[in-house]
Amino acid sequence: MNRTILAAIALLTASTPAHAETLYVRAGRLVDPETGTVQAARLLRVENGRVAANTADGPVPAGAKLVDWSAYTVLPGLIDMHVHLADTLQTNNPAEPLLHSPMEIAYIGARNARATLMAGFTSVHDVGSFRAYADVELRNAINRGDVIGPRVSAVGAYVTVPGGGGEVTGFSPDVKVPDDMRAGVVADAADTVRKVNTLFQFGADSIKLIATGAVLAQGTEPGQQELSPEEMRAAVEVAKSRGSWVTAHAHGADGIKAAINAGVKAIEHASLIDDEGIALAKAKGVWLDMDIYNGDYIAEVGRKEGWPADMLRKNDETTDAQRQGFRKAVKAGARIAYATDAGVFPHGLNARQFKYMVRYGMTPMQAIQSATTSAAALLGWNKDVGALSPGHYADMVAVGADPLADVAALEHIDHVMKGGEVVR
């Protein structure tokens, strides 16, 4: 049984309520990202945690359970394709991850998961924690019902070169980094095969490569390619053999193109993407996950809190370039999914990026689609999440203001439902 089938089974068993209750949801307005339309006065029938019917509003059976959101605009639950739930927030100490035990990280992850769900993000792609498998165990705890949180697709650990953008850096050279913080460090293509197979063995859903240096890792440069084409192809081939896929952290133009040509499904950040890279991504159907809000947070909070000067310098060098690349990618019709890098900034503020996406070229509907149907397609979960047509999970949010008039309304979610259960 391949990994895609196993993931689908896990998603099903983890997301179905323990009871087989039928309920109805009355929506004053319903945003349908599948058709790109807004429908007035809808009634959704929910059975076993999934949408069984989506019709014009009407009467409900006597005694039926009704969630009355007739005063709200209702949307599918939102999806963030780039979060770091099971880790500490970024601070002015580059070695911050070394100050927290695995046990503490577990509690931090539980808190972050809850904040994310309450903000209306009912599914996420967790693209890594410094403590290997912390994201996997958080996913499992959510699936068991031990922790309140979104549906999680986890990568297990960063696949990175020694001292690269996926390593903890910025401390004395005699400090011994714990082994679980180096689970994805690879020496060559053969080592990549071994490490990626191990990540899958211990529960990773997909793989995250660190193809270039990072803004927030000292001693690395965003424009510099780190993983070789051979190492990246090796990871992609292992993932494909297991029915899975690979995404690549890549800021620099050359690293972006190398990762695309190696067969990755998505590029994270894409800060310094050039016209050739945009055309290549479009031609190969590769998704761009561009965190275009994040730079403002780093610039403001990083300077206020005294983050290292090289981090602030790299952020300044990439922020505007990334936004102009985003604008070009939108205009070119490249595939773009909603991805924020939450964990650099506080979890629960994920929706702050919507207005940036509109500011840099998307319509409000396109921005909403990036966080629903598009993100679901990238995850491979589009039959289950990202929409509210029959068969999808009853993951939905309700907001009092009109997000099509002002997409920033999504920063203030009033109600959240996951799998037919109202959690907010």
N, C-alpha and C positions, 0 to 999 in steps of 0.2 A: 504494500500500500504506500503510495508516494506521499510526500510532505504536503502537497496541496490538498489531497483528500483528508489527511489527518488534521490539517488546520481547519478545514471546513467542518469536520466532526466536532472538534474542540469548540469552534465558534457556536455551533448549534447547541451543544450540551451546556455550555457555559452561559448562554444567553436566554434560555427558555425559562420562564418563571416556574417555580415549583408547582403552581396550581394551573389548571387549565381554564381559567376564568375568561369569559367574554366581556369586553367592555366597549364603550363607544366614546369617541372623541369628537366633540363639535368644534370646528375651527371657523372663526369669523372670516378669515382669509387664509388660503393655503398656497404657499410658494412651491411650485412644481419644477424642480431643476431639470427633470428629464425633458420637459417640453419648453422650458424657459418662459413659463406663463404663471400668472397669479389667478387663482380661482376663488370666487366668493362663496361663503356659506357651504362648507363641506362637512360630511359626516364620515368618519372612519370607524369601521368595525375591526376590533382587535381580538384575535383568538390565539391562544397559546403564545403570546408575546409577539405575534406577527400581524401585519395588516392583512385582513381577510377581504375587506371591501373598502373602496374609496368612492363615495357617491355624493350627489347633491344633498344638502341638508334636508332632514325630514324627521318624522317621529321615531323614537326608539321604543323597543318593547317595554311593556309595563314591568317595573321592578329591575330593569337593566341598570348596570353601573354606568354612569355617565361622567366623563371628564369634560366640563363645560369651559372651553376656551373660545367661546364665541366673541369675546371682547379682544381677541389677540390675533396677530398674524402667526401662523404655524409654519414651521420649516422642518425638513429632515434634520436629525441630529448632525451637528457639525463634526468635521474630521480635520485633525491637524497631522500632517505628514512628517513633522520634524519636532519631536519633543525629547526631553531627557528627564523622565519622571524620577527615576531612582538615583538621584544624585543631589549634591548641594547646589545652591545658586552660585553663580560666578561672584567672586569677591576680589579684593585687592591683593590677595595672597595666592600666587600661582600654585603653591603646594597645598591649597585648601583641601583637596581630596584626601591627602594623607592624614588629616586631622580627625577623620571620622571612621568609626568602626563599621564593619558590615551590618551589625545589628542596628546601629543608629541609622544607616542608610535605608534599611528596611522601613523604619518608622517615618523617615522623611519621605520616602516614596509613597507610602500610604496617604500621607497628608497631601502631597502633590496630586495624586490620582483623584482624590475627592474634590480638590479645588478645580481641577480640569473638568470633571464631569459637571459640577455645579455651574460652570461657565458655559455649558451647552455643548461641550465637545464630548460626544458619546463614543467616538473611536479615535485612536491615535496610532501613529507609527512611532514607537520609541526607538530612536536611532542610537542608543548606546548609553552606558554608564561606565565610569572608571572601574567600579567593582564588577567583575565579570558575572554575568547571569543575574544581576540584581533586577534587571528589567524582566527577565524570564520568570523569576520567582514572584515578582509583583503581579505580572499577568496571571500566573497560576493562582495567586491569592484572590485576585478579583474574580477569576472564573469559579473558584470554590465558594464565593460569597463571603470570604473572610474580611475583605476590604471593599469599600465602595469606590468605584472608579470606572473609567471608560473601557471599552473593548481595546485590547492592546495587541499589536503586532510587534515582536521584539527581535533584536539582532544579537543579543548575548554579550558582545564585546566589539571594540573597534579593531579592524584589521589594518595594521599600520606598520611602517618601518621602524626600526629602533631609533628612539629619540625624535620620532616624527610627530605629526599633528594630532595623533591619537594617544600620545603618551602624556603622563603627568610630568611636567618639566618645571624648572625655575627654582631648584633647590641645590644644596651642596652636592658635589659629585660622590661623596662617600655615603650618602643616604641610600639605604636599600629599599627599593620599591617593592611592595608585596607582590607575590606571584599572581594573585588574582587580578591585579591591575595591568598585567602584561600578557594576558591569555591570548590576545590577538596579534602580538608582535611577531612579524615574519621576517625570515632572512632571505628567502628566494622563492621561486615558484613552487618547488616541491614542498617547502615548509608551509606555503600558503594552502596547498591542498590538504595537508595534515591538520592545520589549525582550523580551516573552514569546516572540514568534516567533523572535527571535535565540537565546534560551535553548534552544528546541527544535532549532533548526538546528544548534547545537553540542553536542547530545547529551543534553539533559535528558529524563528520563523523565516527570516531573510538575513541578508548579509550587508554590513556597512563597511565600505572601504574608505580609507583616508588617502585619497589619491594625491593631494597636495598639502602643503603646509597650512597652518591655521592662524586665524587672527588672534585667538585667545590662548595659544600655546607658545610659550617663550622659546626662542631658538629656532623657530620655523618661520618660513615666509609663505604667504598665501599664493604667490605666483609661481612657486617652485614645485615642480612635480616630484613626488616621493616614491610611490609605488611604481614599479615598471609595468609596461604593457603585458609582459609575460605573467607577472604576479596577478594582475587584474583579470586576465583571461582565465587563469587557473581557477580563481574564485568563481567566476561566472560559470565555468564548465561544471564545477562541483555543484553549485546551486541548481543549475539546470538538471543535472542528473537526479536531484532530489525533488524536482518539481517546484523549485523556489526561484528566487531572483535576487539581484544585487543592486544596491544604490551606492553612489560614490560621493563623498565629500570632496568637492573640487572647486577651488576658487580661480586658479589660473587658467588662461585660455588653452595652453598646451595640455595641461592635465585634464581639462574638461574633454577635449577632443580625443585624447588617448583613452579615457574611460568609456566614452561613447563607442569608440571603435573596438574596445574590448568586449562590448556587449552588455553593459549595464542597462538597467531599466530606467534609472533616474539619476539626476545630478542634484546634489544638495549645495545650496548657496549660489553657485555659478556667478560669483561676484564679478569676475573679470572676463566674462564670456565675450567673444568677438563675433562679428557677422558670420564668419565661417562656422563657428561653433553653433550659433543659432540655426543656421541652415542645415547643419549636420544633425542636430537634435530633431528638427522637424522632419527631415527625410527619413530618419530611422525610428521615428515615433518615441523618442526618449523624452521622459518628463523632466521638467525643470522645477525644482522646489526652492524658491528664492525667498529668503527671509528679509524682506525689504523694510520692515519696521525696526528690526533689531539694532541697526546702526545708530539710530537716534537715542535709544536707551543706553547703549554703551557709551556714547559721547557724553551724555548728560550725567548719568550716574557714575560712570567710570571716572570722569574728571572730579566729580564731587567727592568720591570715596578714595581717590588717589590710586587708581589701578595703574599697573606698570606702564611706563611711557611708550614702550614698543607696542603694546597692545593697542593703546589709543592711536598711535601713529598708523598702525595697520588698518584699524577701523576707519580712520579718516581716508585712507587710500582706497578703500574698497566700497564705502557706503554709496556715494553718488554714482560710481561706475556701475554698481550692481543695479541701482534703480534705473539708470539709462538702458542697461542691458535688458531689464525687465520690460521696459516700455517697447523696446525693439522686438522682443520675443512675442509680446502680445500682438503687436502690429503684424508680425510675420505669421501669426497663427500657430505658434509652437504650443505644445502641450504644457500646461502649467497647473500644478496642484498647490493647495494651501499648505504652507510650511513655515513655521515661525521661529524655531530654535528656542522655544520656551524651556526655561532652565537657566538660560543666560539672564532673562528677566523673569519675574515671578510667575509661577503657574496660576492659571485662572485669568490672566490678562491676554490670552491668546487672540481674542477677537480684535485687539487693537490694530492688527495688520490690515483688516478689511479696507479701511479708509485709505491706506497707502496704496493698495492695489487699484482702487478706483482713481486715486490721484495720478497714478502712473500708467493709466491707459485702459483699464478694464471698466466695463459697466457694472453697476451693482449686481445684476443677475450673473454676469460672468464671475465675479468675485465669489458669490454664493455657490455657483456651480463648482468652482475650484475647490471648495471645502465640502462638497457633497458628492455629486456624481463623478467628478474628475478624480478626487482623492480615492473614492471607492474603487474606481477602475484601476488606478495605480496599485492599490492594495490587493486587487484580485477578489475583492469582496462585493462587487457591484450587484450581485444577486441578493445580497443580504442587507446592505446599508447604503446610505447616500440618497435614498429616495423613499417615497411613501406610497408607491403603487403596490397592489396586492402581492404578497409573498415576501416583502421586505420586513425586517424587524421594525417593531413600533418604537423606533428611536426618533424622538422629535423634540423640538423646542418651541416655546411660545414667547412672543415679544410684543409689548404693548404698542410700540411705535412701528412705523413702516420702514423696513430695511431697504426697500427699493427706492424710497425717497431720500433716505439717509442711511447708508450702510453701517454707520457707526452705531446705529440702534442695537446692533448685535453685541455691543459691549455691555449691554444691560439686559440679559436674558431673565425673563420672569419665571418661566416654568421649564422643567426638563423631565422627559420620560425616556427610559431605557428599557427596551424589551417589554413594553406594556406596563411598566411600573413607574409611577410618578415619584421621582427622587427629589424634586424641588417644586 
